[in-house]
Amino acid sequence: MTIDVLPRSRRGVYGIAVTSELTGIGPQTLRLYERRGLLTPARTSGGTRRYSDDDLIRLARIAQLMDDGVNVAGIQRILALESENAELASRLDGPGDSPG
């Protein structure tokens, strides 16, 4: 029995066609986003892309920013800052920090 160390939300389970259907984003655009560094889907040993639930959430955020008129470079920066902000917030909310 093997134990998957990744949380369920981060496990790549959706192929590119299913991800395209779920998000409404075409496969070519998904490949472009990967080339531009906006997301990094997992890969099978054969090289097939596998998208996770977290990737789907990230794609929804990318689509929202695109709809707002933000270009790819701007999206990269916004996503990086949001990630950094979330990391800092989790450090502040870390164990032992609750009043008591």
N, C-alpha and C positions, 0 to 999 in steps of 0.2 A: 504494500500500500504506500503510495506517495502522498506527501502533504504539500499542497500548493501554498507557497509562502505569500503570494499576492492576495490582497483582499479581493473579494468578489467584484467590486466596482472597477478594479484595475485590470482584471483578467481580460485579455483579448478573445472575444468569442464571436464577434460578428465579422463576416466577410465584407469585402468592399461593396458588393451588390446590395446586401442587406442594409449596410450602413447608409448607402445612397438612398435606398427606399425609406428608411426611418428618418433621415434628416432632410430629404429633398435636395441634397447636394450631389451633383453628378460625380461619377467615378473619376473623370479627368480632373475636376476641381479638387477632389480629395487628394489625388496624387500631387497636384500643384501645391496644396497646403503643406503636404509632407515635405516636398522639395524646398519650400520656403521656410521650413522649420516651425510651422504653426502647431503641428502635432506630430507625434511619433508613435504610430501603431505598432503593436507587437508583431512579430513575424514567426511563422511556423518554420520548422527545419527546412522546408522546401522554399521558403521565401514569401509565402502568401501573407498578405496583410491581414491582421486580426485587430478589430477595433473593440474597445471596452466601453462600459457604461460611462466612465469618466471621459473618454474620447467623445462620446455623443454629447455630453454636457458642454465640453469645450467647443465642439462644432456649433452648437446652438449659440454660444457666446460669440464665436467668430461671425456667424451669420447675422447676429444682432448688430455687431460693430460695422459689418459691411453695409447693412441697411441704413445705418447712421452716417454712412459716407466716409468711414475711416479706411485709409489705404492699408495694404499689407504690412508695410513698415510700421505704421502706427499701431496696428493690431498686435504685432510682435511685441512692441514696447508696452502696450497696455496689459497684455497677458503676463508679461514678465513682472511688471509692477504689481499686478493683482496677486500673482503667486508669491512674490516677496512679502507683500502685506499679509497674506494668509499665514505664511510661515512665522512672521514676527508675532502675529496675534496668537498663534498656537503656543509660542514660547511664553508669552505673557500669561496664558491660561494653563500653563503646564502644571504638573503635579506639585502639591505643596504650596501653591500660590493662593489657595482659597482662604478667606478669612475664617477664623474659627476660634 
